[in-house]
Amino acid sequence: MSKTDQNLMDAFAGESQANRKYLAFAKQAEKEGFKQVAKLFRAAAEAETVHAHAHLRNAGKIGSTADNLKEAIGGETYEYTKMYPQMIEDAKAEGKDAVAKYFDMVNKVEEVHANLYSKVAADPANAPEVDYYICPICGYTHEGPCDKCPICGAAGKVFYTVG
């Protein structure tokens, strides 16, 4: 990988992290009643998304939908088979049981994501038309509404949709 290609991927990672961080900061500002500050954080987050997408595009990392699904399946599979299991063990070894439990929930959700991607990868043109419901506690993703999160136990009524 050339230095420029590495720089593009490093910049993509930084801009992506800034986006998520600024959105978290916006939620906190909203909670504290600082609506204008929250608006600024959200605006900056959107700008960071513009940058991140441009870096990814310039790095040649956006392919066909079939290629992107394959990439997504690979990434999610790596997370639930390698990355999070090691993080769970590390947290346990350090006596951080709450973090280990949290990582375990996330690990289970990543497997769900891999399975959802695999399901549509088989025939993207005929992917079922459903809304995806997200658990706000653990991120579990479900096709259509559900009564209760099978990962963390949250009530289905707190899920939000992504359509």
C-alpha positions as CSV (number, residue, x, y, z in Angstrom):
1,M,0.0,0.0,0.0
2,S,1.4,3.4,-0.9
3,K,1.8,6.1,1.6
4,T,-1.0,8.1,0.0
5,D,-3.3,5.1,0.2
6,Q,-2.4,4.6,3.9
7,N,-3.0,8.3,4.5
8,L,-6.5,8.0,2.9
9,M,-7.4,5.1,5.1
10,D,-6.0,6.8,8.2
11,A,-7.9,10.0,7.3
12,F,-11.1,7.9,6.7
13,A,-10.7,6.3,10.2
14,G,-10.2,9.7,11.8
15,E,-13.1,11.4,10.1
16,S,-15.4,8.4,10.8
17,Q,-14.5,8.6,14.5
18,A,-15.0,12.3,14.6
19,N,-18.4,11.9,13.1
20,R,-19.5,9.4,15.7
21,K,-17.9,11.4,18.6
22,Y,-19.6,14.6,17.5
23,L,-23.0,12.9,17.3
24,A,-22.5,11.6,20.9
25,F,-21.5,15.1,21.9
26,A,-24.6,16.5,20.3
27,K,-26.8,14.1,22.3
28,Q,-25.1,15.3,25.5
29,A,-25.5,19.0,24.5
30,E,-29.3,18.3,23.9
31,K,-29.6,16.7,27.3
32,E,-28.0,19.7,28.9
33,G,-30.4,22.1,27.0
34,F,-27.7,23.5,24.6
35,K,-29.7,23.2,21.4
36,Q,-27.4,25.5,19.3
37,V,-24.3,23.6,20.4
38,A,-26.0,20.3,19.6
39,K,-26.8,21.7,16.2
40,L,-23.2,22.7,15.6
41,F,-22.0,19.2,16.6
42,R,-24.4,17.6,14.2
43,A,-23.4,20.0,11.4
44,A,-19.7,19.2,12.0
45,A,-20.5,15.5,12.1
46,E,-22.2,15.7,8.7
47,A,-19.1,17.5,7.3
48,E,-16.9,14.8,8.7
49,T,-19.1,12.2,6.9
50,V,-18.5,14.1,3.6
51,H,-14.8,13.9,4.2
52,A,-14.9,10.2,5.2
53,H,-16.9,9.2,2.1
54,A,-14.5,11.1,-0.1
55,H,-11.5,9.5,1.4
56,L,-13.0,6.0,1.0
57,R,-14.0,6.8,-2.6
58,N,-10.5,8.2,-3.4
59,A,-8.9,5.1,-1.8
60,G,-11.0,2.9,-4.3
61,K,-12.7,1.1,-1.4
62,I,-16.3,1.5,-2.6
63,G,-17.1,-1.3,-5.1
64,S,-20.2,-2.8,-6.5
65,T,-23.0,-3.7,-4.2
66,A,-22.0,-7.4,-4.4
67,D,-18.4,-6.5,-3.5
68,N,-19.5,-4.2,-0.7
69,L,-21.7,-6.9,0.8
70,K,-18.8,-9.3,0.6
71,E,-16.6,-6.7,2.4
72,A,-19.3,-6.1,5.0
73,I,-19.7,-9.8,5.7
74,G,-16.0,-10.2,6.0
75,G,-15.7,-7.3,8.4
76,E,-18.6,-8.4,10.6
77,T,-17.4,-12.0,10.6
78,Y,-13.9,-10.9,11.7
79,E,-15.5,-8.8,14.5
80,Y,-17.6,-11.6,16.0
81,T,-15.1,-14.4,15.5
82,K,-11.8,-12.7,16.3
83,M,-11.9,-9.1,17.4
84,Y,-14.6,-9.1,20.1
85,P,-13.8,-12.5,21.5
86,Q,-10.3,-11.3,22.2
87,M,-11.6,-8.0,23.7
88,I,-14.0,-10.0,25.9
89,E,-11.0,-12.1,27.2
90,D,-8.9,-9.0,27.8
91,A,-11.6,-7.2,29.7
92,K,-12.2,-10.3,31.9
93,A,-8.4,-10.6,32.5
94,E,-8.4,-7.0,33.7
95,G,-11.4,-7.6,36.0
96,K,-13.6,-5.3,33.9
97,D,-16.6,-7.6,33.9
98,A,-19.2,-5.0,32.9
99,V,-17.1,-4.2,29.8
100,A,-16.7,-7.9,29.0
101,K,-20.5,-8.3,29.3
102,Y,-21.0,-5.3,27.0
103,F,-18.5,-6.6,24.5
104,D,-20.3,-9.9,24.5
105,M,-23.6,-8.2,23.6
106,V,-21.9,-6.3,20.8
107,N,-20.3,-9.5,19.6
108,K,-23.7,-11.3,19.3
109,V,-25.0,-8.3,17.4
110,E,-22.1,-8.4,14.9
111,E,-23.0,-12.0,14.1
112,V,-26.6,-10.9,13.4
113,H,-25.2,-8.2,11.1
114,A,-23.1,-10.8,9.2
115,N,-26.1,-13.0,8.8
116,L,-28.4,-10.2,7.6
117,Y,-25.7,-9.2,5.0
118,S,-25.3,-12.8,3.9
119,K,-29.1,-13.1,3.5
120,V,-29.3,-10.3,1.0
121,A,-25.9,-11.1,-0.6
122,A,-27.4,-14.2,-2.1
123,D,-29.7,-12.2,-4.3
124,P,-29.4,-8.4,-3.7
125,A,-32.0,-7.6,-6.5
126,N,-34.6,-9.6,-4.6
127,A,-33.8,-8.6,-1.0
128,P,-37.0,-8.5,1.0
129,E,-38.6,-5.1,1.5
130,V,-38.5,-4.7,5.3
131,D,-37.8,-2.0,7.8
132,Y,-34.9,-2.7,10.1
133,Y,-35.5,-2.1,13.8
134,I,-32.6,-1.2,16.0
135,C,-32.3,-1.8,19.8
136,P,-31.0,1.5,21.3
137,I,-29.3,-0.5,24.1
138,C,-27.2,-3.0,22.3
139,G,-27.6,-2.3,18.6
140,Y,-29.4,-5.6,17.8
141,T,-30.9,-5.3,14.3
142,H,-34.1,-7.1,13.5
143,E,-36.1,-7.3,10.3
144,G,-39.5,-5.9,11.2
145,P,-40.7,-5.2,14.7
146,C,-40.1,-7.6,17.6
147,D,-41.5,-7.9,21.1
148,K,-38.1,-8.0,23.0
149,C,-34.4,-7.8,22.2
150,P,-33.0,-11.3,22.3
151,I,-29.5,-9.9,23.2
152,C,-30.1,-7.5,26.0
153,G,-33.8,-8.0,26.8
154,A,-35.0,-4.4,26.0
155,A,-38.6,-4.1,25.2
156,G,-39.5,-4.0,21.5
157,K,-41.4,-0.7,21.9
158,V,-38.0,1.2,22.5
159,F,-36.6,0.0,19.1
160,Y,-36.3,2.6,16.4
161,T,-36.6,1.9,12.7
162,V,-34.2,2.4,9.9
163,G,-35.9,2.0,6.5
